[in-house]
Amino acid sequence: MLDPNADRRRHVVYVTRNTEYHCRGRECVGVRSRQTGAWLREHAALRGRLTSAAEGGAAAVERAPMGLRLIFLGREGVLTSPVEAVLRPAKEALVSYASRASAGSIRLPRAPVAA
C-alpha cells in the first residue's frame, strides 16, 4: 500500500551562484540563468545524469546537499559551483523544460528559410 505521506514529486531545482539546474529524477531537464531568467537550451548539463555531488573535487554523497558541487554526466561532464538552495520548481517552469521541447510540446523559433 502506498504511504499517503510519501513525497512523490519528481522535480527538483538545484540553485547555484549563477544557474538553476532543474531535474526530473536524476536527469537535468532544464537549465536557467539566475541573472537573466533565460532558459539555456545549449547547456552541457541538459539531458545529463546527476551522478553525485563533490566536495573539494572528490565524490561526497549520493544526494546533493547544500554547499556541495553537483556532477552531471552527459555529452560533456559538468561540475557546478556549490549548491545554495534546493527548491521545488514553479508549476509554470515545467512547460519550459528541454525534455518537452524535444518531444515537440514547445514551439521553438525556426530559422528563416532562404528563398
mmCIF file of the C-alpha atoms, coordinates in Angstrom:
data_MODEL
# 
_entry.id   MODEL 
# 
loop_
_atom_site.group_PDB 
_atom_site.id 
_atom_site.type_symbol 
_atom_site.label_atom_id 
_atom_site.label_alt_id 
_atom_site.label_comp_id 
_atom_site.label_asym_id 
_atom_site.label_entity_id 
_atom_site.label_seq_id 
_atom_site.pdbx_PDB_ins_code 
_atom_site.Cartn_x 
_atom_site.Cartn_y 
_atom_site.Cartn_z 
_atom_site.occupancy 
_atom_site.B_iso_or_equiv 
_atom_site.pdbx_formal_charge 
_atom_site.auth_seq_id 
_atom_site.auth_comp_id 
_atom_site.auth_asym_id 
_atom_site.auth_atom_id 
_atom_site.pdbx_PDB_model_num 
ATOM 1   C CA . MET A 1 1   ? 0.000  0.000  0.000   1.00 0.00 ? 1   MET A CA 1 
ATOM 2   C CA . LEU A 1 2   ? 1.244  3.495  -0.783  1.00 0.00 ? 2   LEU A CA 1 
ATOM 3   C CA . ASP A 1 3   ? 2.252  5.758  2.056   1.00 0.00 ? 3   ASP A CA 1 
ATOM 4   C CA . PRO A 1 4   ? -0.019 8.850  1.796   1.00 0.00 ? 4   PRO A CA 1 
ATOM 5   C CA . ASN A 1 5   ? 2.710  10.951 3.447   1.00 0.00 ? 5   ASN A CA 1 
ATOM 6   C CA . ALA A 1 6   ? 5.429  9.960  0.976   1.00 0.00 ? 6   ALA A CA 1 
ATOM 7   C CA . ASP A 1 7   ? 6.689  12.739 -1.297  1.00 0.00 ? 7   ASP A CA 1 
ATOM 8   C CA . ARG A 1 8   ? 6.054  11.541 -4.862  1.00 0.00 ? 8   ARG A CA 1 
ATOM 9   C CA . ARG A 1 9   ? 7.156  14.689 -6.664  1.00 0.00 ? 9   ARG A CA 1 
ATOM 10  C CA . ARG A 1 10  ? 9.964  14.020 -9.122  1.00 0.00 ? 10  ARG A CA 1 
ATOM 11  C CA . HIS A 1 11  ? 11.087 17.552 -9.988  1.00 0.00 ? 11  HIS A CA 1 
ATOM 12  C CA . VAL A 1 12  ? 13.699 19.476 -8.028  1.00 0.00 ? 12  VAL A CA 1 
ATOM 13  C CA . VAL A 1 13  ? 15.710 22.647 -8.666  1.00 0.00 ? 13  VAL A CA 1 
ATOM 14  C CA . TYR A 1 14  ? 19.316 22.946 -7.529  1.00 0.00 ? 14  TYR A CA 1 
ATOM 15  C CA . VAL A 1 15  ? 20.291 26.607 -7.260  1.00 0.00 ? 15  VAL A CA 1 
ATOM 16  C CA . THR A 1 16  ? 23.953 27.592 -7.615  1.00 0.00 ? 16  THR A CA 1 
ATOM 17  C CA . ARG A 1 17  ? 25.533 31.046 -7.741  1.00 0.00 ? 17  ARG A CA 1 
ATOM 18  C CA . ASN A 1 18  ? 24.682 31.737 -11.406 1.00 0.00 ? 18  ASN A CA 1 
ATOM 19  C CA . THR A 1 19  ? 22.422 28.917 -12.527 1.00 0.00 ? 19  THR A CA 1 
ATOM 20  C CA . GLU A 1 20  ? 19.341 26.855 -11.697 1.00 0.00 ? 20  GLU A CA 1 
ATOM 21  C CA . TYR A 1 21  ? 19.531 23.157 -12.609 1.00 0.00 ? 21  TYR A CA 1 
ATOM 22  C CA . HIS A 1 22  ? 16.038 21.666 -12.997 1.00 0.00 ? 22  HIS A CA 1 
ATOM 23  C CA . CYS A 1 23  ? 15.970 17.887 -12.644 1.00 0.00 ? 23  CYS A CA 1 
ATOM 24  C CA . ARG A 1 24  ? 13.374 15.182 -13.082 1.00 0.00 ? 24  ARG A CA 1 
ATOM 25  C CA . GLY A 1 25  ? 14.673 12.339 -11.006 1.00 0.00 ? 25  GLY A CA 1 
ATOM 26  C CA . ARG A 1 26  ? 18.386 12.325 -11.840 1.00 0.00 ? 26  ARG A CA 1 
ATOM 27  C CA . GLU A 1 27  ? 18.064 13.804 -15.356 1.00 0.00 ? 27  GLU A CA 1 
ATOM 28  C CA . CYS A 1 28  ? 18.733 17.506 -15.953 1.00 0.00 ? 28  CYS A CA 1 
ATOM 29  C CA . VAL A 1 29  ? 15.731 18.703 -17.967 1.00 0.00 ? 29  VAL A CA 1 
ATOM 30  C CA . GLY A 1 30  ? 16.236 22.468 -17.750 1.00 0.00 ? 30  GLY A CA 1 
ATOM 31  C CA . VAL A 1 31  ? 18.978 24.983 -17.050 1.00 0.00 ? 31  VAL A CA 1 
ATOM 32  C CA . ARG A 1 32  ? 18.153 28.629 -16.372 1.00 0.00 ? 32  ARG A CA 1 
ATOM 33  C CA . SER A 1 33  ? 20.360 31.670 -15.829 1.00 0.00 ? 33  SER A CA 1 
ATOM 34  C CA . ARG A 1 34  ? 19.698 33.351 -12.498 1.00 0.00 ? 34  ARG A CA 1 
ATOM 35  C CA . GLN A 1 35  ? 20.795 36.735 -13.864 1.00 0.00 ? 35  GLN A CA 1 
ATOM 36  C CA . THR A 1 36  ? 18.535 36.853 -16.932 1.00 0.00 ? 36  THR A CA 1 
ATOM 37  C CA . GLY A 1 37  ? 15.926 34.171 -16.207 1.00 0.00 ? 37  GLY A CA 1 
ATOM 38  C CA . ALA A 1 38  ? 16.532 32.785 -19.709 1.00 0.00 ? 38  ALA A CA 1 
ATOM 39  C CA . TRP A 1 39  ? 16.486 29.041 -20.348 1.00 0.00 ? 39  TRP A CA 1 
ATOM 40  C CA . LEU A 1 40  ? 19.862 27.840 -21.625 1.00 0.00 ? 40  LEU A CA 1 
ATOM 41  C CA . ARG A 1 41  ? 18.971 25.372 -24.401 1.00 0.00 ? 41  ARG A CA 1 
ATOM 42  C CA . GLU A 1 42  ? 22.591 24.515 -25.286 1.00 0.00 ? 42  GLU A CA 1 
ATOM 43  C CA . HIS A 1 43  ? 23.978 23.983 -21.769 1.00 0.00 ? 43  HIS A CA 1 
ATOM 44  C CA . ALA A 1 44  ? 26.207 20.902 -21.404 1.00 0.00 ? 44  ALA A CA 1 
ATOM 45  C CA . ALA A 1 45  ? 24.282 19.660 -18.343 1.00 0.00 ? 45  ALA A CA 1 
ATOM 46  C CA . LEU A 1 46  ? 20.998 19.333 -20.286 1.00 0.00 ? 46  LEU A CA 1 
ATOM 47  C CA . ARG A 1 47  ? 19.896 15.719 -20.621 1.00 0.00 ? 47  ARG A CA 1 
ATOM 48  C CA . GLY A 1 48  ? 22.846 14.776 -18.428 1.00 0.00 ? 48  GLY A CA 1 
ATOM 49  C CA . ARG A 1 49  ? 22.526 12.493 -15.434 1.00 0.00 ? 49  ARG A CA 1 
ATOM 50  C CA . LEU A 1 50  ? 23.146 13.781 -11.930 1.00 0.00 ? 50  LEU A CA 1 
ATOM 51  C CA . THR A 1 51  ? 25.716 11.234 -10.798 1.00 0.00 ? 51  THR A CA 1 
ATOM 52  C CA . SER A 1 52  ? 26.875 12.607 -7.450  1.00 0.00 ? 52  SER A CA 1 
ATOM 53  C CA . ALA A 1 53  ? 27.981 15.644 -5.512  1.00 0.00 ? 53  ALA A CA 1 
ATOM 54  C CA . ALA A 1 54  ? 31.529 16.614 -4.688  1.00 0.00 ? 54  ALA A CA 1 
ATOM 55  C CA . GLU A 1 55  ? 33.392 18.457 -2.007  1.00 0.00 ? 55  GLU A CA 1 
ATOM 56  C CA . GLY A 1 56  ? 36.845 19.650 -2.973  1.00 0.00 ? 56  GLY A CA 1 
ATOM 57  C CA . GLY A 1 57  ? 36.760 17.587 -6.179  1.00 0.00 ? 57  GLY A CA 1 
ATOM 58  C CA . ALA A 1 58  ? 36.093 14.202 -4.507  1.00 0.00 ? 58  ALA A CA 1 
ATOM 59  C CA . ALA A 1 59  ? 32.712 12.482 -4.684  1.00 0.00 ? 59  ALA A CA 1 
ATOM 60  C CA . ALA A 1 60  ? 30.968 13.039 -1.370  1.00 0.00 ? 60  ALA A CA 1 
ATOM 61  C CA . VAL A 1 61  ? 27.380 11.845 -1.285  1.00 0.00 ? 61  VAL A CA 1 
ATOM 62  C CA . GLU A 1 62  ? 24.560 10.327 -3.278  1.00 0.00 ? 62  GLU A CA 1 
ATOM 63  C CA . ARG A 1 63  ? 22.167 13.291 -2.819  1.00 0.00 ? 63  ARG A CA 1 
ATOM 64  C CA . ALA A 1 64  ? 23.209 16.887 -3.343  1.00 0.00 ? 64  ALA A CA 1 
ATOM 65  C CA . PRO A 1 65  ? 23.096 18.712 -0.013  1.00 0.00 ? 65  PRO A CA 1 
ATOM 66  C CA . MET A 1 66  ? 23.794 22.364 0.482   1.00 0.00 ? 66  MET A CA 1 
ATOM 67  C CA . GLY A 1 67  ? 27.333 23.560 -0.162  1.00 0.00 ? 67  GLY A CA 1 
ATOM 68  C CA . LEU A 1 68  ? 28.388 20.660 -2.383  1.00 0.00 ? 68  LEU A CA 1 
ATOM 69  C CA . ARG A 1 69  ? 29.037 20.799 -6.127  1.00 0.00 ? 69  ARG A CA 1 
ATOM 70  C CA . LEU A 1 70  ? 26.875 18.720 -8.478  1.00 0.00 ? 70  LEU A CA 1 
ATOM 71  C CA . ILE A 1 71  ? 28.348 16.425 -11.105 1.00 0.00 ? 71  ILE A CA 1 
ATOM 72  C CA . PHE A 1 72  ? 26.314 15.890 -14.298 1.00 0.00 ? 72  PHE A CA 1 
ATOM 73  C CA . LEU A 1 73  ? 27.468 13.399 -16.931 1.00 0.00 ? 73  LEU A CA 1 
ATOM 74  C CA . GLY A 1 74  ? 26.078 13.600 -20.445 1.00 0.00 ? 74  GLY A CA 1 
ATOM 75  C CA . ARG A 1 75  ? 27.569 14.723 -23.728 1.00 0.00 ? 75  ARG A CA 1 
ATOM 76  C CA . GLU A 1 76  ? 30.114 16.545 -21.539 1.00 0.00 ? 76  GLU A CA 1 
ATOM 77  C CA . GLY A 1 77  ? 30.834 16.391 -17.835 1.00 0.00 ? 77  GLY A CA 1 
ATOM 78  C CA . VAL A 1 78  ? 29.678 19.372 -15.761 1.00 0.00 ? 78  VAL A CA 1 
ATOM 79  C CA . LEU A 1 79  ? 30.850 20.296 -12.272 1.00 0.00 ? 79  LEU A CA 1 
ATOM 80  C CA . THR A 1 80  ? 28.702 23.101 -10.860 1.00 0.00 ? 80  THR A CA 1 
ATOM 81  C CA . SER A 1 81  ? 29.505 25.731 -8.278  1.00 0.00 ? 81  SER A CA 1 
ATOM 82  C CA . PRO A 1 82  ? 28.301 24.888 -4.732  1.00 0.00 ? 82  PRO A CA 1 
ATOM 83  C CA . VAL A 1 83  ? 24.569 24.382 -4.228  1.00 0.00 ? 83  VAL A CA 1 
ATOM 84  C CA . GLU A 1 84  ? 22.979 27.359 -2.440  1.00 0.00 ? 84  GLU A CA 1 
ATOM 85  C CA . ALA A 1 85  ? 19.396 26.088 -2.307  1.00 0.00 ? 85  ALA A CA 1 
ATOM 86  C CA . VAL A 1 86  ? 17.279 23.068 -3.195  1.00 0.00 ? 86  VAL A CA 1 
ATOM 87  C CA . LEU A 1 87  ? 13.737 24.004 -4.247  1.00 0.00 ? 87  LEU A CA 1 
ATOM 88  C CA . ARG A 1 88  ? 10.647 22.697 -5.957  1.00 0.00 ? 88  ARG A CA 1 
ATOM 89  C CA . PRO A 1 89  ? 10.085 24.280 -9.379  1.00 0.00 ? 89  PRO A CA 1 
ATOM 90  C CA . ALA A 1 90  ? 7.183  26.599 -10.020 1.00 0.00 ? 90  ALA A CA 1 
ATOM 91  C CA . LYS A 1 91  ? 4.444  24.816 -11.925 1.00 0.00 ? 91  LYS A CA 1 
ATOM 92  C CA . GLU A 1 92  ? 4.872  27.294 -14.786 1.00 0.00 ? 92  GLU A CA 1 
ATOM 93  C CA . ALA A 1 93  ? 8.534  26.258 -15.230 1.00 0.00 ? 93  ALA A CA 1 
ATOM 94  C CA . LEU A 1 94  ? 7.644  22.676 -16.189 1.00 0.00 ? 94  LEU A CA 1 
ATOM 95  C CA . VAL A 1 95  ? 6.495  23.664 -19.687 1.00 0.00 ? 95  VAL A CA 1 
ATOM 96  C CA . SER A 1 96  ? 9.909  25.218 -20.443 1.00 0.00 ? 96  SER A CA 1 
ATOM 97  C CA . TYR A 1 97  ? 11.949 22.085 -19.879 1.00 0.00 ? 97  TYR A CA 1 
ATOM 98  C CA . ALA A 1 98  ? 14.170 20.791 -22.667 1.00 0.00 ? 98  ALA A CA 1 
ATOM 99  C CA . SER A 1 99  ? 12.550 17.376 -22.481 1.00 0.00 ? 99  SER A CA 1 
ATOM 100 C CA . ARG A 1 100 ? 9.252  18.934 -23.550 1.00 0.00 ? 100 ARG A CA 1 
ATOM 101 C CA . ALA A 1 101 ? 10.939 20.859 -26.382 1.00 0.00 ? 101 ALA A CA 1 
ATOM 102 C CA . SER A 1 102 ? 12.484 17.690 -27.788 1.00 0.00 ? 102 SER A CA 1 
ATOM 103 C CA . ALA A 1 103 ? 9.141  15.903 -27.519 1.00 0.00 ? 103 ALA A CA 1 
ATOM 104 C CA . GLY A 1 104 ? 7.540  18.597 -29.670 1.00 0.00 ? 104 GLY A CA 1 
ATOM 105 C CA . SER A 1 105 ? 5.396  20.148 -26.952 1.00 0.00 ? 105 SER A CA 1 
ATOM 106 C CA . ILE A 1 106 ? 7.120  23.525 -27.196 1.00 0.00 ? 106 ILE A CA 1 
ATOM 107 C CA . ARG A 1 107 ? 7.363  25.536 -30.358 1.00 0.00 ? 107 ARG A CA 1 
ATOM 108 C CA . LEU A 1 108 ? 10.917 26.765 -30.744 1.00 0.00 ? 108 LEU A CA 1 
ATOM 109 C CA . PRO A 1 109 ? 11.637 29.591 -33.198 1.00 0.00 ? 109 PRO A CA 1 
ATOM 110 C CA . ARG A 1 110 ? 12.517 28.306 -36.629 1.00 0.00 ? 110 ARG A CA 1 
ATOM 111 C CA . ALA A 1 111 ? 15.407 29.576 -38.685 1.00 0.00 ? 111 ALA A CA 1 
ATOM 112 C CA . PRO A 1 112 ? 14.338 31.663 -41.696 1.00 0.00 ? 112 PRO A CA 1 
ATOM 113 C CA . VAL A 1 113 ? 14.145 29.699 -44.936 1.00 0.00 ? 113 VAL A CA 1 
ATOM 114 C CA . ALA A 1 114 ? 16.257 31.075 -47.764 1.00 0.00 ? 114 ALA A CA 1 
ATOM 115 C CA . ALA A 1 115 ? 14.273 31.651 -50.959 1.00 0.00 ? 115 ALA A CA 1 
# 
